């Protein structure tokens, strides 16, 4: 898949499109991720990770359980996600740099960035 979006994330993850719902998608610097509600009731949320292959296509790099909010480190990316008021700007700090993302109409938000070798270097939400 050349473009990672709500529909392609469900297909790439092998989720059943009758039930699965993509909650948020983020793409940055050759890495991408999607938060997927695997059964449509928000009881089983997964974080699916993707890397850009040599052919330019997104390839799944990993998948794991996620809660309503959290942070994650893998050898290819870091991520932080959560829920807030729809349309609210969420401020994030990672490696001394401030970033922002906007919560979708469902309130879900997701930020990703390429990781460093330091598994303790995680993004954090800046409360304002």
Secondary structure, 3 states (H helix, E strand, C coil): CCCCCHHHHHHHCCCCCCCCEEEEEEEECCEEEEEEECCCCCCCEEEEEEEECCCCCEEEEEEEEECCCEEEECCCEEEEEEECCCCCEEEEEECCEEEEEECCCCCEEEEEEECCCCCCCCCEEECC
